Amino acid sequence: MDGKGELKSVDGGCEPLSIIDDHSRYAVGLYAMKRFRSKDVWECLLEAFERAGMPEAMLMDRGAQWYSAHSARGLTALTVQLIKQGIEVIHGRVRHPQTQGKVERFHGTIEAAVAHKGGAERVADWACWLDEFRQEYNEVRPHEALGMETPASRWHRSEREYPQEPREWEYPSGTDVRRLTDSGTLREGGRLCFLSEALAGERVALERLPLETMVVRYRHMYVREFDLATGRTKAWVRPA
């Protein structure tokens, strides 16, 4: 998943959101977005999941919508939503667009199509333009990497259906489980401990270590360590 960057027209521009299947190069989604906000990205993802099924994992760069340098493990509200759906979130290396090479190449193909046949004259027309491009890209245009077959010939819908209400994560019996406040904090040992705004309202597990140390786990991942004696804290990046 990646943002294309602005496509301009006489009355403004749109910022497409691209979702590409890694195996087949099939463009699962290509959305003309007026504002590239997390809320709008999530609405596009819901449409894609309901139509194409759920992926096992998603690769993305470190754009602000899906990575926060100021949050434990880079979590954002958007990536927490993906994790709750059982999707593994994978981030590319910093300043290394080659990690997302397939979607970068896809964006280059969009640019070539705009240069060849022209883009949309007005912002409202980009959605139709991108839909037509996606149909041609998936079902007509042959791909050398696929033996000159089309992406549609290699892609199939995921068998994982999108659940409207994902199941709560089940922590082991006897685990100290707390629900964070709306600001992403919890109170422990007389202290107010901040974890992450992205985890606001989520259930986390507390594990106490010697020397008044406590680590906090969200689902399958450790997210933060607290020194209850000094109030110092640091993020963890290891999986549980």
C-alpha positions in Angstrom: 0.0 0.0 0.0 1.3 3.5 -0.8 0.2 7.0 -1.8 0.9 8.0 -5.3 1.4 11.7 -4.9 -0.7 14.4 -6.4 -2.3 14.1 -9.8 -3.1 17.6 -11.0 -6.1 19.0 -13.0 -7.3 22.5 -13.8 -9.2 22.9 -10.5 -6.9 21.2 -8.1 -5.6 17.6 -7.7 -6.1 14.2 -6.0 -3.7 11.9 -4.2 -4.3 8.3 -5.3 -4.1 5.4 -2.8 -2.7 2.2 -4.4 -3.1 -1.3 -3.0 -1.2 -3.9 -5.0 -1.2 -7.7 -4.6 2.5 -8.8 -4.2 2.2 -12.1 -6.0 0.2 -11.1 -9.1 0.7 -7.3 -9.4 -3.1 -7.1 -9.4 -4.3 -3.6 -8.4 -6.7 -4.5 -5.7 -7.6 -0.9 -5.2 -6.8 2.5 -6.7 -8.6 5.4 -5.1 -8.8 9.1 -6.0 -8.5 10.8 -2.6 -9.1 14.5 -2.1 -7.5 14.3 1.4 -4.9 11.7 2.3 -6.1 11.3 5.9 -6.1 8.1 8.0 -9.9 8.1 8.2 -10.2 8.3 4.4 -7.5 5.6 3.9 -9.4 3.3 6.2 -12.6 3.8 4.3 -10.9 2.8 1.1 -9.3 -0.3 2.9 -12.8 -1.4 4.1 -14.1 -1.3 0.5 -11.1 -3.3 -0.7 -11.4 -5.9 2.1 -15.1 -6.4 1.6 -14.7 -6.8 -2.1 -11.4 -8.7 -2.3 -11.1 -10.4 1.1 -8.5 -9.9 3.8 -4.7 -10.1 3.2 -2.4 -12.0 5.5 0.0 -9.1 5.6 0.5 -5.6 4.2 3.8 -3.8 3.3 4.0 0.0 3.5 6.6 2.7 3.8 6.9 5.0 6.8 4.3 7.6 5.7 2.6 9.5 8.5 -0.8 7.7 8.1 0.7 4.3 8.9 3.9 5.0 10.9 4.6 7.3 13.8 8.2 8.0 14.9 6.7 9.2 18.3 4.7 6.1 19.0 5.6 2.7 20.4 6.5 0.4 17.5 5.5 3.2 15.2 1.8 2.4 15.8 -0.9 4.7 14.4 -4.6 4.5 14.7 -4.7 3.0 11.1 -2.1 0.3 11.7 -3.8 -0.7 15.0 -7.0 -1.2 13.0 -5.1 -3.5 10.6 -3.6 -5.5 13.4 -7.0 -5.9 15.1 -8.1 -7.5 11.8 -5.3 -10.1 12.1 -3.2 -8.4 9.4 0.6 -8.4 9.8 1.9 -4.8 9.3 5.3 -4.6 7.7 7.2 -1.3 7.2 10.0 -0.8 4.7 13.4 0.6 5.6 13.8 4.3 6.1 14.6 6.1 2.8 14.6 2.8 0.9 11.7 2.9 -1.7 13.1 -0.2 -3.3 11.4 -2.3 -0.6 8.1 -1.2 -2.1 9.4 -1.7 -5.6 6.2 -3.2 -7.1 4.0 -0.3 -6.1 6.6 2.3 -7.0 6.7 0.7 -10.5 2.9 0.8 -10.6 3.0 4.5 -9.9 5.5 4.9 -12.7 3.0 3.2 -15.1 0.3 5.7 -14.0 2.6 8.6 -14.8 3.4 7.1 -18.2 -0.3 6.7 -18.9 -1.0 10.3 -17.9 1.9 11.5 -20.2 0.7 9.4 -23.1 -3.1 10.0 -23.1 -3.5 12.9 -20.7 -5.1 12.9 -17.3 -8.4 14.1 -16.0 -9.3 17.7 -16.7 -11.1 18.2 -13.4 -10.6 16.7 -9.9 -14.0 15.0 -10.0 -13.0 13.1 -13.1 -9.9 11.4 -11.6 -12.0 8.6 -10.0 -13.3 7.5 -13.3 -9.9 7.9 -15.0 -8.2 5.7 -12.3 -11.0 3.1 -12.5 -10.5 2.8 -16.3 -6.7 2.7 -15.8 -7.0 -0.1 -13.1 -9.3 -2.2 -15.4 -6.8 -1.9 -18.3 -3.8 -2.6 -16.0 -5.4 -5.6 -14.4 -7.2 -7.3 -17.4 -5.6 -6.0 -20.6 -2.0 -5.0 -20.2 0.5 -7.9 -20.3 3.3 -8.0 -17.7 6.8 -9.2 -18.6 7.3 -10.4 -15.0 4.2 -12.6 -15.4 5.3 -14.2 -18.6 3.3 -11.6 -20.6 0.1 -12.7 -18.8 -2.2 -10.2 -17.1 -2.5 -9.6 -13.3 -6.1 -10.7 -13.4 -5.0 -14.1 -14.7 -2.9 -14.7 -11.6 -5.0 -13.1 -8.9 -7.8 -14.6 -6.9 -9.9 -13.3 -4.1 -8.7 -14.0 -0.6 -10.7 -16.6 1.3 -10.4 -14.6 4.5 -13.6 -12.6 4.9 -13.7 -9.2 6.5 -15.3 -9.4 9.9 -17.5 -6.5 10.9 -16.6 -7.1 14.6 -13.1 -8.7 15.0 -12.7 -11.0 18.0 -11.1 -9.6 21.1 -7.5 -10.8 21.6 -7.3 -13.5 24.2 -4.5 -13.1 26.6 -3.3 -16.1 28.6 -5.4 -16.9 31.7 -4.1 -15.1 34.8 -2.6 -12.2 32.8 -3.0 -8.7 34.3 -5.1 -7.1 31.5 -6.0 -3.4 31.6 -7.9 -1.2 29.2 -6.2 2.1 28.4 -7.9 5.4 28.7 -9.0 7.5 25.7 -5.6 9.2 25.8 -3.7 6.0 25.7 -2.6 5.9 29.4 -2.9 3.6 32.4 -2.4 4.1 36.1 0.0 1.8 37.9 1.9 2.1 41.2 0.5 5.6 41.8 1.9 6.8 38.4 0.1 7.7 35.2 1.9 5.8 32.4 1.5 6.9 28.8 1.7 4.2 26.1 0.4 5.5 22.8 -2.5 7.5 21.5 -2.9 4.9 18.8 -3.8 2.3 21.5 -6.4 4.5 23.2 -9.2 2.3 24.6 -7.3 -0.9 23.8 -6.7 -3.8 26.2 -3.1 -4.4 27.1 -1.3 -6.9 29.3 1.1 -6.0 32.1 4.2 -8.1 33.0 6.2 -7.2 36.1 9.9 -7.8 36.2 12.4 -7.4 39.1 13.7 -4.0 40.2 10.3 -2.3 39.9 10.2 -2.8 36.1 7.0 -3.3 34.2 6.6 -4.2 30.5 3.4 -3.7 28.6 2.2 -6.0 25.8 -0.4 -5.2 23.1 -1.7 -8.5 21.6 1.4 -10.3 20.3 3.9 -7.5 20.7 5.7 -5.7 23.6 5.3 -2.0 23.2 6.8 -0.2 26.2 8.9 -0.7 29.4 8.3 1.4 32.6 10.7 1.9 35.5 8.1 2.4 38.3 10.7 3.8 40.7 11.9 6.6 38.5 9.1 7.0 36.0 11.4 6.5 33.1 10.1 4.7 30.0 11.3 3.3 26.7 9.8 1.6 23.7 10.3 -2.0 23.0 10.4 -3.5 19.5 10.6 -7.2 20.2 7.7 -9.5 19.5 6.3 -11.2 22.5 
